[in-house]
Amino acid sequence: MTLLAVDVGAGTQDILLYQEGVPIEGSTKMVLPSQTMIIGNRISRARMAGRDIFLRGPIMGGGASTIAVRWHLAAGLRVFATPSAAATINNDLNQVEALGVIIQEDAPALADIVETGDIDIPSLQRAFQLFDMSLPKDIAVAVQDHGYSPGKQNRQVRFEHMVAAIHSGGSLEDFAFKECPQEMTRMVAVRDTLIKGGFEPFIMDTGPAAIFGAALDPRMEDPALIINFGNSHTIAAILSDGKVCAIFEHHTSSMNGERVSEFTEKLCRGTLEEGEVFGDGGHGSYIGSLPDGVRSILVTGPRRESFLSCEALKGAVAAAPAGDMMITGCLGLIKAWKKRDDLTG
């Protein structure tokens, strides 16, 4: 049993090669810039050279790449894109065109071609080959997918899928997919890329992957409040008997100590109103059947140090399963993959 686990974040892509019988501490690991950072840098280099660009490839996470596109247009340079690549900027292609992006299938002469996509299989293959290694057949990838459903805000679509997974049982396998919901366009794009490359795909969202990965820390006591402070999103969940029973998600840039204290205290008391987080610009909140208090608080994610001193997080453990916080999401992926035969879709 061998698996490549790739946790795609806003700043980094964290990679772990799992091999049955090999201790995690001795496994191959890499922390690399995320694809949106890499593509954003490529666009910026083209801007500094005064060259137009043509975006080609599947939809992927925005962030740094979308910001670079806006800077490119502001500099008076042209941006061309295929429909699928343009959807990275906005699922509504009319809005993409309104920004000034020219949507077409063929690359114009003299424009720099920039390939989009959340996972770059050829580059990973080359990296592994440098060390006389090859990619395994099975690849599990976690991406932060907002989804797309016309007539709904994307942050609403994303959270509805989280809640649906809780209603399905709230266990780890309820958040993982062999076949992705079609409205989760970023997951579908990653799955299709892997299948095209001849690999067996396994897909999760980064939030649940981090939550369940952090729960593998040996200091976790059930029930627990687990919070992932990512570069882009903050997600907090109460785990009881291995199941998510309450959750909220917000944007990390909107969080501070006061908000963390307010939202986590309300979550644990069961008083965080449905829509309260959404109304504050976040993704949402949901509270099901709560345990009688939590016995431990674990925090993970690249922004965790900024929040560990929060009054509400006194006694919190900085989760580092297998001694490495950066592979928390990968470990969540691996645990879910081992349960893959239990998945229904």
Phi and psi in degrees as GROMACS dihedral restraints (atoms count N, CA, C in turn):
[ dihedral_restraints ]
;  ai    aj    ak    al  type     phi  dphi    fc
    3     4     5     6     1  -133.9    20    10
    4     5     6     7     1   137.5    20    10
    6     7     8     9     1  -143.8    20    10
    7     8     9    10     1   138.3    20    10
    9    10    11    12     1   -98.6    20    10
   10    11    12    13     1   118.4    20    10
   12    13    14    15     1  -105.1    20    10
   13    14    15    16     1   127.7    20    10
   15    16    17    18     1  -127.2    20    10
   16    17    18    19     1   115.8    20    10
   18    19    20    21     1  -102.9    20    10
   19    20    21    22     1   107.6    20    10
   21    22    23    24     1   -92.6    20    10
   22    23    24    25     1   115.0    20    10
   24    25    26    27     1  -110.2    20    10
   25    26    27    28     1  -174.4    20    10
   27    28    29    30     1   -74.9    20    10
   28    29    30    31     1   -28.9    20    10
   30    31    32    33     1  -108.7    20    10
   31    32    33    34     1   -36.1    20    10
   33    34    35    36     1  -133.9    20    10
   34    35    36    37     1   160.1    20    10
   36    37    38    39     1  -115.6    20    10
   37    38    39    40     1   121.3    20    10
   39    40    41    42     1  -103.2    20    10
   40    41    42    43     1   127.1    20    10
   42    43    44    45     1  -125.5    20    10
   43    44    45    46     1   132.4    20    10
   45    46    47    48     1  -137.0    20    10
   46    47    48    49     1   127.6    20    10
   48    49    50    51     1   -94.0    20    10
   49    50    51    52     1   111.0    20    10
   51    52    53    54     1   -94.0    20    10
   52    53    54    55     1   128.0    20    10
   54    55    56    57     1  -130.5    20    10
   55    56    57    58     1   123.7    20    10
   57    58    59    60     1   -56.6    20    10
   58    59    60    61     1   130.0    20    10
   60    61    62    63     1    93.9    20    10
   61    62    63    64     1   -11.2    20    10
   63    64    65    66     1  -100.3    20    10
   64    65    66    67     1   123.8    20    10
   66    67    68    69     1   -58.3    20    10
   67    68    69    70     1   143.4    20    10
   69    70    71    72     1   -56.9    20    10
   70    71    72    73     1   -37.4    20    10
   72    73    74    75     1   -62.7    20    10
   73    74    75    76     1   -23.6    20    10
   75    76    77    78     1  -105.1    20    10
   76    77    78    79     1     9.9    20    10
   78    79    80    81     1   -84.6    20    10
   79    80    81    82     1   159.3    20    10
   81    82    83    84     1   -72.0    20    10
   82    83    84    85     1   127.2    20    10
   84    85    86    87     1  -135.4    20    10
   85    86    87    88     1   146.6    20    10
   87    88    89    90     1  -142.7    20    10
   88    89    90    91     1   140.2    20    10
   90    91    92    93     1  -119.6    20    10
   91    92    93    94     1   111.3    20    10
   93    94    95    96     1  -120.7    20    10
   94    95    96    97     1   162.5    20    10
   96    97    98    99     1   -59.6    20    10
   97    98    99   100     1   143.1    20    10
   99   100   101   102     1   -67.6    20    10
  100   101   102   103     1   160.8    20    10
  102   103   104   105     1   -61.8    20    10
  103   104   105   106     1   -35.0    20    10
  105   106   107   108     1   -66.5    20    10
  106   107   108   109     1   -32.7    20    10
  108   109   110   111     1   -69.2    20    10
  109   110   111   112     1   -43.7    20    10
  111   112   113   114     1   -62.3    20    10
  112   113   114   115     1   -46.8    20    10
  114   115   116   117     1   -68.5    20    10
  115   116   117   118     1   -37.6    20    10
  117   118   119   120     1   -59.8    20    10
  118   119   120   121     1   -39.9    20    10
  120   121   122   123     1   -66.4    20    10
  121   122   123   124     1   -38.3    20    10
  123   124   125   126     1   -64.7    20    10
  124   125   126   127     1   -40.6    20    10
  126   127   128   129     1   -65.1    20    10
  127   128   129   130     1   -40.2    20    10
  129   130   131   132     1   -64.6    20    10
  130   131   132   133     1   -37.9    20    10
  132   133   134   135     1   -64.8    20    10
  133   134   135   136     1   -38.4    20    10
  135   136   137   138     1   -65.9    20    10
  136   137   138   139     1   -37.8    20    10
  138   139   140   141     1   -63.9    20    10
  139   140   141   142     1   -45.0    20    10
  141   142   143   144     1   -65.6    20    10
  142   143   144   145     1   -25.1    20    10
  144   145   146   147     1   -88.6    20    10
  145   146   147   148     1    -2.2    20    10
  147   148   149   150     1    71.9    20    10
  148   149   150   151     1    32.1    20    10
  150   151   152   153     1  -112.3    20    10
  151   152   153   154     1   143.5    20    10
  153   154   155   156     1   -69.2    20    10
  154   155   156   157     1   161.1    20    10
  156   157   158   159     1  -129.3    20    10
  157   158   159   160     1   154.8    20    10
  159   160   161   162     1  -127.8    20    10
  160   161   162   163     1   115.2    20    10
  162   163   164   165     1   -88.2    20    10
  163   164   165   166     1   127.5    20    10
  165   166   167   168     1  -139.2    20    10
  166   167   168   169     1   130.7    20    10
  168   169   170   171     1   137.3    20    10
  169   170   171   172     1  -170.0    20    10
  171   172   173   174     1   -78.7    20    10
  172   173   174   175     1   164.0    20    10
  174   175   176   177     1   -59.5    20    10
  175   176   177   178     1   147.6    20    10
  177   178   179   180     1  -149.5    20    10
  178   179   180   181     1  -177.5    20    10
  180   181   182   183     1   -67.9    20    10
  181   182   183   184     1   145.1    20    10
  183   184   185   186     1   -85.4    20    10
  184   185   186   187     1  -112.3    20    10
  186   187   188   189     1    69.0    20    10
  187   188   189   190     1  -121.1    20    10
  189   190   191   192     1   -59.8    20    10
  190   191   192   193     1   -37.2    20    10
  192   193   194   195     1   -68.7    20    10
  193   194   195   196     1   -39.8    20    10
  195   196   197   198     1   -68.1    20    10
  196   197   198   199     1   -39.4    20    10
  198   199   200   201     1   -61.6    20    10
  199   200   201   202     1   -41.3    20    10
  201   202   203   204     1   -63.9    20    10
  202   203   204   205     1   -35.7    20    10
  204   205   206   207     1   -63.3    20    10
  205   206   207   208     1   -43.9    20    10
  207   208   209   210     1   -63.2    20    10
  208   209   210   211     1   -40.4    20    10
  210   211   212   213     1   -64.1    20    10
  211   212   213   214     1   -37.7    20    10
  213   214   215   216     1   -62.5    20    10
  214   215   216   217     1   -47.1    20    10
  216   217   218   219     1   -65.3    20    10
  217   218   219   220     1   -39.5    20    10
  219   220   221   222     1   -64.6    20    10
  220   221   222   223     1   -25.3    20    10
  222   223   224   225     1   -81.5    20    10
  223   224   225   226     1     0.4    20    10
  225   226   227   228     1    85.7    20    10
  226   227   228   229     1    11.1    20    10
  228   229   230   231     1   -96.8    20    10
  229   230   231   232     1   159.2    20    10
  231   232   233   234     1   -94.4    20    10
  232   233   234   235     1   145.0    20    10
  234   235   236   237     1  -122.8    20    10
  235   236   237   238     1   121.1    20    10
  237   238   239   240     1  -109.1    20    10
  238   239   240   241     1   153.2    20    10
  240   241   242   243     1  -159.3    20    10
  241   242   243   244     1   146.4    20    10
  243   244   245   246     1   -71.0    20    10
  244   245   246   247     1   160.0    20    10
  246   247   248   249     1   -56.3    20    10
  247   248   249   250     1   -42.3    20    10
  249   250   251   252     1   -66.7    20    10
  250   251   252   253     1   -41.0    20    10
  252   253   254   255     1   -69.0    20    10
  253   254   255   256     1   -36.8    20    10
  255   256   257   258     1   -64.5    20    10
  256   257   258   259     1   -29.2    20    10
  258   259   260   261     1   -64.9    20    10
  259   260   261   262     1   -16.5    20    10
  261   262   263   264     1   -61.7    20    10
  262   263   264   265     1   -36.3    20    10
  264   265   266   267     1   -75.6    20    10
  265   266   267   268     1   -43.6    20    10
  267   268   269   270     1  -164.3    20    10
  268   269   270   271     1   136.3    20    10
  270   271   272   273     1   -63.9    20    10
  271   272   273   274     1   -26.1    20    10
  273   274   275   276     1   -86.1    20    10
  274   275   276   277     1   103.7    20    10
  276   277   278   279     1   -67.4    20    10
  277   278   279   280     1   -21.1    20    10
  279   280   281   282     1   -64.3    20    10
  280   281   282   283     1   -37.9    20    10
  282   283   284   285     1   -70.1    20    10
  283   284   285   286     1   -33.9    20    10
  285   286   287   288     1   -64.5    20    10
  286   287   288   289     1   -44.7    20    10
  288   289   290   291     1   -65.1    20    10
  289   290   291   292     1   -33.5    20    10
  291   292   293   294     1   -64.6    20    10
  292   293   294   295     1   -26.5    20    10
  294   295   296   297     1   -71.7    20    10
  295   296   297   298     1   -22.1    20    10
  297   298   299   300     1   116.4    20    10
  298   299   300   301     1     1.9    20    10
  300   301   302   303     1   -76.2    20    10
  301   302   303   304     1   134.8    20    10
  303   304   305   306     1   -96.9    20    10
  304   305   306   307     1   115.8    20    10
  306   307   308   309     1   -95.3    20    10
  307   308   309   310     1   121.6    20    10
  309   310   311   312     1  -158.5    20    10
  310   311   312   313     1   163.2    20    10
  312   313   314   315     1   -84.5    20    10
  313   314   315   316     1   -32.8    20    10
  315   316   317   318     1  -102.4    20    10
  316   317   318   319     1   144.7    20    10
  318   319   320   321     1   -72.9    20    10
  319   320   321   322     1   130.9    20    10
  321   322   323   324     1   -74.2    20    10
  322   323   324   325     1   157.2    20    10
  324   325   326   327     1   -62.7    20    10
  325   326   327   328     1   140.4    20    10
  327   328   329   330     1    75.8    20    10
  328   329   330   331     1    -5.9    20    10
  330   331   332   333     1   -81.5    20    10
  331   332   333   334     1   141.3    20    10
  333   334   335   336     1   -73.2    20    10
  334   335   336   337     1   128.8    20    10
  336   337   338   339     1   -86.9    20    10
  337   338   339   340     1   127.3    20    10
  339   340   341   342     1  -119.7    20    10
  340   341   342   343     1   117.9    20    10
  342   343   344   345     1   -83.9    20    10
  343   344   345   346     1   128.9    20    10
  345   346   347   348     1   -95.2    20    10
  346   347   348   349     1   170.7    20    10
  348   349   350   351     1   137.4    20    10
  349   350   351   352     1   142.0    20    10
  351   352   353   354     1   -77.3    20    10
  352   353   354   355     1   -18.2    20    10
  354   355   356   357     1  -137.5    20    10
  355   356   357   358     1   131.8    20    10
  357   358   359   360     1  -109.5    20    10
  358   359   360   361     1    90.1    20    10
  360   361   362   363     1   -62.2    20    10
  361   362   363   364     1   -46.6    20    10
  363   364   365   366     1   -57.5    20    10
  364   365   366   367     1   -38.8    20    10
  366   367   368   369     1   -67.8    20    10
  367   368   369   370     1   -40.2    20    10
  369   370   371   372     1   -65.3    20    10
  370   371   372   373     1   -39.6    20    10
  372   373   374   375     1   -61.3    20    10
  373   374   375   376     1   -43.1    20    10
  375   376   377   378     1   -65.3    20    10
  376   377   378   379     1   -40.0    20    10
  378   379   380   381     1   -62.9    20    10
  379   380   381   382     1   -43.3    20    10
  381   382   383   384     1   -67.6    20    10
  382   383   384   385     1   -38.5    20    10
  384   385   386   387     1   -62.9    20    10
  385   386   387   388     1   -29.5    20    10
  387   388   389   390     1   -60.3    20    10
  388   389   390   391     1   -24.8    20    10
  390   391   392   393     1  -114.0    20    10
  391   392   393   394     1    26.9    20    10
  393   394   395   396     1    56.6    20    10
  394   395   396   397     1    40.9    20    10
  396   397   398   399     1  -125.6    20    10
  397   398   399   400     1   163.3    20    10
  399   400   401   402     1  -133.4    20    10
  400   401   402   403     1   157.6    20    10
  402   403   404   405     1   -73.4    20    10
  403   404   405   406     1   140.5    20    10
  405   406   407   408     1   -72.6    20    10
  406   407   408   409     1   167.4    20    10
  408   409   410   411     1   -67.8    20    10
  409   410   411   412     1   -36.6    20    10
  411   412   413   414     1   -93.5    20    10
  412   413   414   415     1   127.4    20    10
  414   415   416   417     1  -131.2    20    10
  415   416   417   418     1   125.1    20    10
  417   418   419   420     1  -108.3    20    10
  418   419   420   421     1   132.4    20    10
  420   421   422   423     1  -130.8    20    10
  421   422   423   424     1   135.4    20    10
  423   424   425   426     1  -111.1    20    10
  424   425   426   427     1   128.7    20    10
  426   427   428   429     1  -131.7    20    10
  427   428   429   430     1   156.6    20    10
  429   430   431   432     1   -93.2    20    10
  430   431   432   433     1   100.2    20    10
  432   433   434   435     1  -104.2    20    10
  433   434   435   436     1   122.8    20    10
  435   436   437   438     1   -83.6    20    10
  436   437   438   439     1   -18.4    20    10
  438   439   440   441     1    71.1    20    10
  439   440   441   442     1   173.9    20    10
  441   442   443   444     1  -150.0    20    10
  442   443   444   445     1   125.2    20    10
  444   445   446   447     1  -142.6    20    10
  445   446   447   448     1   113.5    20    10
  447   448   449   450     1   -52.7    20    10
  448   449   450   451     1   135.7    20    10
  450   451   452   453     1    92.7    20    10
  451   452   453   454     1    -7.1    20    10
  453   454   455   456     1  -122.3    20    10
  454   455   456   457     1   150.2    20    10
  456   457   458   459     1   -71.4    20    10
  457   458   459   460     1   140.0    20    10
  459   460   461   462     1   -60.8    20    10
  460   461   462   463     1   -35.6    20    10
  462   463   464   465     1   -67.4    20    10
  463   464   465   466     1   -26.0    20    10
  465   466   467   468     1   -71.8    20    10
  466   467   468   469     1   -43.3    20    10
  468   469   470   471     1   -59.8    20    10
  469   470   471   472     1   -46.3    20    10
  471   472   473   474     1   -56.8    20    10
  472   473   474   475     1   -47.2    20    10
  474   475   476   477     1   -72.8    20    10
  475   476   477   478     1   -31.3    20    10
  477   478   479   480     1   -59.9    20    10
  478   479   480   481     1   -35.9    20    10
  480   481   482   483     1   -70.1    20    10
  481   482   483   484     1   -34.7    20    10
  483   484   485   486     1   -61.6    20    10
  484   485   486   487     1   -47.7    20    10
  486   487   488   489     1   -65.0    20    10
  487   488   489   490     1   -38.8    20    10
  489   490   491   492     1   -60.7    20    10
  490   491   492   493     1   -38.3    20    10
  492   493   494   495     1   -65.7    20    10
  493   494   495   496     1   -37.1    20    10
  495   496   497   498     1   -66.6    20    10
  496   497   498   499     1   -42.9    20    10
  498   499   500   501     1   -63.2    20    10
  499   500   501   502     1   -27.8    20    10
  501   502   503   504     1   -76.8    20    10
  502   503   504   505     1    -7.7    20    10
  504   505   506   507     1   144.7    20    10
  505   506   507   508     1   -29.5    20    10
  507   508   509   510     1    77.6    20    10
  508   509   510   511     1     4.1    20    10
  510   511   512   513     1   -80.4    20    10
  511   512   513   514     1   166.7    20    10
  513   514   515   516     1   -52.4    20    10
  514   515   516   517     1   -45.5    20    10
  516   517   518   519     1   -67.0    20    10
  517   518   519   520     1   -17.5    20    10
  519   520   521   522     1   -74.4    20    10
  520   521   522   523     1   -13.9    20    10
  522   523   524   525     1  -103.2    20    10
  523   524   525   526     1     3.3    20    10
  525   526   527   528     1  -116.9    20    10
  526   527   528   529     1   155.8    20    10
  528   529   530   531     1  -137.8    20    10
  529   530   531   532     1   136.8    20    10
  531   532   533   534     1   -91.0    20    10
  532   533   534   535     1   -33.7    20    10
  534   535   536   537     1  -123.2    20    10
  535   536   537   538     1   124.9    20    10
  537   538   539   540     1   -89.1    20    10
  538   539   540   541     1   148.5    20    10
  540   541   542   543     1   -58.5    20    10
  541   542   543   544     1   136.4    20    10
  543   544   545   546     1   -62.5    20    10
  544   545   546   547     1   -29.3    20    10
  546   547   548   549     1   -74.3    20    10
  547   548   549   550     1   -13.0    20    10
  549   550   551   552     1   -88.6    20    10
  550   551   552   553     1    78.9    20    10
  552   553   554   555     1   -65.1    20    10
  553   554   555   556     1   -33.0    20    10
  555   556   557   558     1   -71.4    20    10
  556   557   558   559     1   -41.9    20    10
  558   559   560   561     1   -61.8    20    10
  559   560   561   562     1   -44.6    20    10
  561   562   563   564     1   -60.9    20    10
  562   563   564   565     1   -40.1    20    10
  564   565   566   567     1   -63.9    20    10
  565   566   567   568     1   -40.9    20    10
  567   568   569   570     1   -66.0    20    10
  568   569   570   571     1   -45.2    20    10
  570   571   572   573     1   -56.9    20    10
  571   572   573   574     1   -47.2    20    10
  573   574   575   576     1   -63.6    20    10
  574   575   576   577     1   -37.9    20    10
  576   577   578   579     1   -62.2    20    10
  577   578   579   580     1   -43.1    20    10
  579   580   581   582     1   -67.0    20    10
  580   581   582   583     1   -43.4    20    10
  582   583   584   585     1   -62.4    20    10
  583   584   585   586     1   -42.5    20    10
  585   586   587   588     1   -60.1    20    10
  586   587   588   589     1   -33.4    20    10
  588   589   590   591     1   -83.6    20    10
  589   590   591   592     1    -0.4    20    10
  591   592   593   594     1    88.1    20    10
  592   593   594   595     1    18.7    20    10
  594   595   596   597     1  -106.5    20    10
  595   596   597   598     1   160.9    20    10
  597   598   599   600     1   -93.6    20    10
  598   599   600   601     1   114.0    20    10
  600   601   602   603     1   -87.0    20    10
  601   602   603   604     1   151.1    20    10
  603   604   605   606     1  -144.8    20    10
  604   605   606   607     1   125.5    20    10
  606   607   608   609     1  -126.3    20    10
  607   608   609   610     1   139.9    20    10
  609   610   611   612     1  -140.2    20    10
  610   611   612   613     1   169.2    20    10
  612   613   614   615     1   -88.7    20    10
  613   614   615   616     1   149.1    20    10
  615   616   617   618     1   -63.9    20    10
  616   617   618   619     1   -34.3    20    10
  618   619   620   621     1   -61.5    20    10
  619   620   621   622     1   -60.1    20    10
  621   622   623   624     1   -60.4    20    10
  622   623   624   625     1   -35.1    20    10
  624   625   626   627     1   -59.0    20    10
  625   626   627   628     1   -43.2    20    10
  627   628   629   630     1   -69.0    20    10
  628   629   630   631     1   -41.0    20    10
  630   631   632   633     1   -61.7    20    10
  631   632   633   634     1   -50.8    20    10
  633   634   635   636     1   -72.6    20    10
  634   635   636   637     1   -29.1    20    10
  636   637   638   639     1   -66.9    20    10
  637   638   639   640     1   -42.2    20    10
  639   640   641   642     1   -63.8    20    10
  640   641   642   643     1   -31.1    20    10
  642   643   644   645     1   -66.0    20    10
  643   644   645   646     1   -12.7    20    10
  645   646   647   648     1   -80.4    20    10
  646   647   648   649     1    -8.4    20    10
  648   649   650   651     1   -60.9    20    10
  649   650   651   652     1   130.1    20    10
  651   652   653   654     1   -63.6    20    10
  652   653   654   655     1   -13.9    20    10
  654   655   656   657     1   -86.6    20    10
  655   656   657   658     1    -2.6    20    10
  657   658   659   660     1   -68.5    20    10
  658   659   660   661     1   129.6    20    10
  660   661   662   663     1  -118.7    20    10
  661   662   663   664     1   128.5    20    10
  663   664   665   666     1   -86.7    20    10
  664   665   666   667     1   138.0    20    10
  666   667   668   669     1   -78.1    20    10
  667   668   669   670     1   156.3    20    10
  669   670   671   672     1  -136.8    20    10
  670   671   672   673     1   148.9    20    10
  672   673   674   675     1   -96.6    20    10
  673   674   675   676     1   122.0    20    10
  675   676   677   678     1  -122.1    20    10
  676   677   678   679     1   130.4    20    10
  678   679   680   681     1  -127.1    20    10
  679   680   681   682     1   130.3    20    10
  681   682   683   684     1  -107.8    20    10
  682   683   684   685     1   113.3    20    10
  684   685   686   687     1   -94.8    20    10
  685   686   687   688     1    88.9    20    10
  687   688   689   690     1   -83.8    20    10
  688   689   690   691     1   171.5    20    10
  690   691   692   693     1   -63.8    20    10
  691   692   693   694     1   -30.9    20    10
  693   694   695   696     1  -107.4    20    10
  694   695   696   697     1   -49.6    20    10
  696   697   698   699     1  -120.2    20    10
  697   698   699   700     1   149.5    20    10
  699   700   701   702     1  -113.4    20    10
  700   701   702   703     1   125.8    20    10
  702   703   704   705     1  -126.9    20    10
  703   704   705   706     1   132.2    20    10
  705   706   707   708     1  -124.2    20    10
  706   707   708   709     1   136.9    20    10
  708   709   710   711     1  -141.6    20    10
  709   710   711   712     1   148.4    20    10
  711   712   713   714     1  -100.9    20    10
  712   713   714   715     1   121.7    20    10
  714   715   716   717     1  -103.9    20    10
  715   716   717   718     1   128.0    20    10
  717   718   719   720     1  -136.3    20    10
  718   719   720   721     1   123.4    20    10
  720   721   722   723     1    54.5    20    10
  721   722   723   724     1    38.8    20    10
  723   724   725   726     1    77.2    20    10
  724   725   726   727     1    12.3    20    10
  726   727   728   729     1  -127.6    20    10
  727   728   729   730     1   143.5    20    10
  729   730   731   732     1   -77.3    20    10
  730   731   732   733     1   125.1    20    10
  732   733   734   735     1  -117.7    20    10
  733   734   735   736     1   -10.7    20    10
  735   736   737   738     1  -155.9    20    10
  736   737   738   739     1   148.3    20    10
  738   739   740   741     1  -160.2    20    10
  739   740   741   742     1   147.9    20    10
  741   742   743   744     1  -143.7    20    10
  742   743   744   745     1   155.6    20    10
  744   745   746   747     1  -140.9    20    10
  745   746   747   748     1   134.2    20    10
  747   748   749   750     1  -137.9    20    10
  748   749   750   751     1   177.5    20    10
  750   751   752   753     1   -91.5    20    10
  751   752   753   754     1   131.3    20    10
  753   754   755   756     1   -58.5    20    10
  754   755   756   757     1   -35.2    20    10
  756   757   758   759     1   -63.7    20    10
  757   758   759   760     1   -20.6    20    10
  759   760   761   762     1   -95.3    20    10
  760   761   762   763     1    -3.3    20    10
  762   763   764   765     1   -95.8    20    10
  763   764   765   766     1   145.0    20    10
  765   766   767   768     1  -142.2    20    10
  766   767   768   769     1   179.9    20    10
  768   769   770   771     1   -57.1    20    10
  769   770   771   772     1   -41.0    20    10
  771   772   773   774     1   -64.1    20    10
  772   773   774   775     1   -44.3    20    10
  774   775   776   777     1   -68.1    20    10
  775   776   777   778     1   -41.2    20    10
  777   778   779   780     1   -58.7    20    10
  778   779   780   781     1   -45.3    20    10
  780   781   782   783     1   -61.0    20    10
  781   782   783   784     1   -47.4    20    10
  783   784   785   786     1   -61.6    20    10
  784   785   786   787     1   -51.4    20    10
  786   787   788   789     1   -69.9    20    10
  787   788   789   790     1   -40.5    20    10
  789   790   791   792     1   -70.3    20    10
  790   791   792   793     1   -38.3    20    10
  792   793   794   795     1   -63.5    20    10
  793   794   795   796     1   -43.7    20    10
  795   796   797   798     1   -65.9    20    10
  796   797   798   799     1   -37.5    20    10
  798   799   800   801     1   -61.4    20    10
  799   800   801   802     1   -46.1    20    10
  801   802   803   804     1   -69.2    20    10
  802   803   804   805     1   -30.9    20    10
  804   805   806   807     1   -83.0    20    10
  805   806   807   808     1   -14.9    20    10
  807   808   809   810     1    82.1    20    10
  808   809   810   811     1    21.5    20    10
  810   811   812   813     1  -111.5    20    10
  811   812   813   814     1     7.0    20    10
  813   814   815   816     1   -76.3    20    10
  814   815   816   817     1   108.6    20    10
  816   817   818   819     1   -66.4    20    10
  817   818   819   820     1   142.9    20    10
  819   820   821   822     1   -61.8    20    10
  820   821   822   823     1   127.0    20    10
  822   823   824   825     1    94.5    20    10
  823   824   825   826     1   -10.0    20    10
  825   826   827   828     1   -66.6    20    10
  826   827   828   829     1   -42.9    20    10
  828   829   830   831     1   -72.3    20    10
  829   830   831   832     1   -41.3    20    10
  831   832   833   834     1   -60.6    20    10
  832   833   834   835     1   -42.1    20    10
  834   835   836   837     1   -65.9    20    10
  835   836   837   838     1   -20.4    20    10
  837   838   839   840     1   -89.7    20    10
  838   839   840   841     1     5.3    20    10
  840   841   842   843     1    97.6    20    10
  841   842   843   844     1     1.1    20    10
  843   844   845   846     1   -89.5    20    10
  844   845   846   847     1  -163.0    20    10
  846   847   848   849     1   -93.7    20    10
  847   848   849   850     1   -34.3    20    10
  849   850   851   852     1   150.0    20    10
  850   851   852   853     1   179.5    20    10
  852   853   854   855     1  -145.8    20    10
  853   854   855   856     1   152.4    20    10
  855   856   857   858     1  -150.1    20    10
  856   857   858   859     1   136.8    20    10
  858   859   860   861     1  -130.3    20    10
  859   860   861   862     1   122.3    20    10
  861   862   863   864     1  -102.8    20    10
  862   863   864   865     1  -133.4    20    10
  864   865   866   867     1   -85.8    20    10
  865   866   867   868     1   109.9    20    10
  867   868   869   870     1   -87.9    20    10
  868   869   870   871     1   148.1    20    10
  870   871   872   873     1   -74.3    20    10
  871   872   873   874     1   170.8    20    10
  873   874   875   876     1   -83.7    20    10
  874   875   876   877     1    74.7    20    10
  876   877   878   879     1    87.2    20    10
  877   878   879   880     1   169.1    20    10
  879   880   881   882     1  -115.3    20    10
  880   881   882   883     1   149.8    20    10
  882   883   884   885     1   -99.6    20    10
  883   884   885   886     1   -16.4    20    10
  885   886   887   888     1  -151.8    20    10
  886   887   888   889     1   155.7    20    10
  888   889   890   891     1  -126.0    20    10
  889   890   891   892     1   124.9    20    10
  891   892   893   894     1  -121.4    20    10
  892   893   894   895     1   138.4    20    10
  894   895   896   897     1  -125.8    20    10
  895   896   897   898     1   146.0    20    10
  897   898   899   900     1  -145.0    20    10
  898   899   900   901     1  -177.7    20    10
  900   901   902   903     1   100.3    20    10
  901   902   903   904     1   156.3    20    10
  903   904   905   906     1   -66.4    20    10
  904   905   906   907     1   -16.0    20    10
  906   907   908   909     1  -105.9    20    10
  907   908   909   910     1    14.5    20    10
  909   910   911   912     1   -64.7    20    10
  910   911   912   913     1   -34.8    20    10
  912   913   914   915     1   -62.0    20    10
  913   914   915   916     1   -27.4    20    10
  915   916   917   918     1   -70.3    20    10
  916   917   918   919     1   -16.9    20    10
  918   919   920   921     1  -120.3    20    10
  919   920   921   922     1    -6.0    20    10
  921   922   923   924     1   -62.1    20    10
  922   923   924   925     1   -23.2    20    10
  924   925   926   927     1   -86.6    20    10
  925   926   927   928     1     3.7    20    10
  927   928   929   930     1   -60.1    20    10
  928   929   930   931     1   141.3    20    10
  930   931   932   933     1   -56.0    20    10
  931   932   933   934     1   -39.7    20    10
  933   934   935   936     1   -72.9    20    10
  934   935   936   937     1   -12.6    20    10
  936   937   938   939     1  -107.6    20    10
  937   938   939   940     1    21.7    20    10
  939   940   941   942     1   -59.2    20    10
  940   941   942   943     1   131.9    20    10
  942   943   944   945     1    83.5    20    10
  943   944   945   946     1     4.1    20    10
  945   946   947   948     1   -66.5    20    10
  946   947   948   949     1   146.6    20    10
  948   949   950   951     1  -100.4    20    10
  949   950   951   952     1   130.9    20    10
  951   952   953   954     1   -80.0    20    10
  952   953   954   955     1    97.5    20    10
  954   955   956   957     1   -63.4    20    10
  955   956   957   958     1   135.2    20    10
  957   958   959   960     1  -148.7    20    10
  958   959   960   961     1    71.9    20    10
  960   961   962   963     1   -60.0    20    10
  961   962   963   964     1   137.5    20    10
  963   964   965   966     1    59.1    20    10
  964   965   966   967     1    21.8    20    10
  966   967   968   969     1    78.3    20    10
  967   968   969   970     1    13.5    20    10
  969   970   971   972     1  -145.9    20    10
  970   971   972   973     1   105.9    20    10
  972   973   974   975     1   -60.1    20    10
  973   974   975   976     1   -32.2    20    10
  975   976   977   978     1   -69.6    20    10
  976   977   978   979     1   -13.6    20    10
  978   979   980   981     1  -107.6    20    10
  979   980   981   982     1    15.5    20    10
  981   982   983   984     1   -55.9    20    10
  982   983   984   985     1   -49.5    20    10
  984   985   986   987     1   -63.3    20    10
  985   986   987   988     1   -37.7    20    10
  987   988   989   990     1   -62.1    20    10
  988   989   990   991     1   -40.0    20    10
  990   991   992   993     1   -68.5    20    10
  991   992   993   994     1   -34.5    20    10
  993   994   995   996     1   -63.0    20    10
  994   995   996   997     1   -41.3    20    10
  996   997   998   999     1   -61.2    20    10
  997   998   999  1000     1   -45.8    20    10
  999  1000  1001  1002     1   -62.9    20    10
 1000  1001  1002  1003     1   -44.5    20    10
 1002  1003  1004  1005     1   -62.3    20    10
 1003  1004  1005  1006     1   -40.9    20    10
 1005  1006  1007  1008     1   -66.2    20    10
 1006  1007  1008  1009     1   -40.7    20    10
 1008  1009  1010  1011     1   -61.8    20    10
 1009  1010  1011  1012     1   -36.4    20    10
 1011  1012  1013  1014     1   -65.6    20    10
 1012  1013  1014  1015     1   -21.4    20    10
 1014  1015  1016  1017     1   -97.8    20    10
 1015  1016  1017  1018     1    13.3    20    10
 1017  1018  1019  1020     1   -59.2    20    10
 1018  1019  1020  1021     1   -28.1    20    10
 1020  1021  1022  1023     1   -70.3    20    10
 1021  1022  1023  1024     1   -14.3    20    10
 1023  1024  1025  1026     1   -87.5    20    10
 1024  1025  1026  1027     1    -8.0    20    10
 1026  1027  1028  1029     1   -75.9    20    10
 1027  1028  1029  1030     1   149.9    20    10
 1029  1030  1031  1032     1  -102.3    20    10
 1030  1031  1032  1033     1   -13.1    20    10
